[in-house]
Amino acid sequence: MEIKDRLRARLRIPPDEIKRRFKTAARLRARRRGLHLGPQQRDGMSRLQGWIDPETRCYVEAASAAVRARAAI
């Protein structure tokens, strides 16, 4: 049973309202998502700031772990 169906059963919310709430939440997350890369400093470092979704976070963590593992050699 999907999350939408469980919510509908527990809260007795009409199906159209459930769809509207899920779409609104997805739009808000999409609006927040994004990265800003600041200018490069004299030492070569750059500031990275922003919001990423869970899937992108998995990629970032895997890449970061690979870099750390290579540095430990």
Protein Blocks (a to p, Z undefined) as FASTA:
>chain_A
ZZklmmmmmnopafklmmmmmmmmmmmmmmmgccddddddfkopacdeddddfklmmmmm
mmmmmmmmmmmZZ
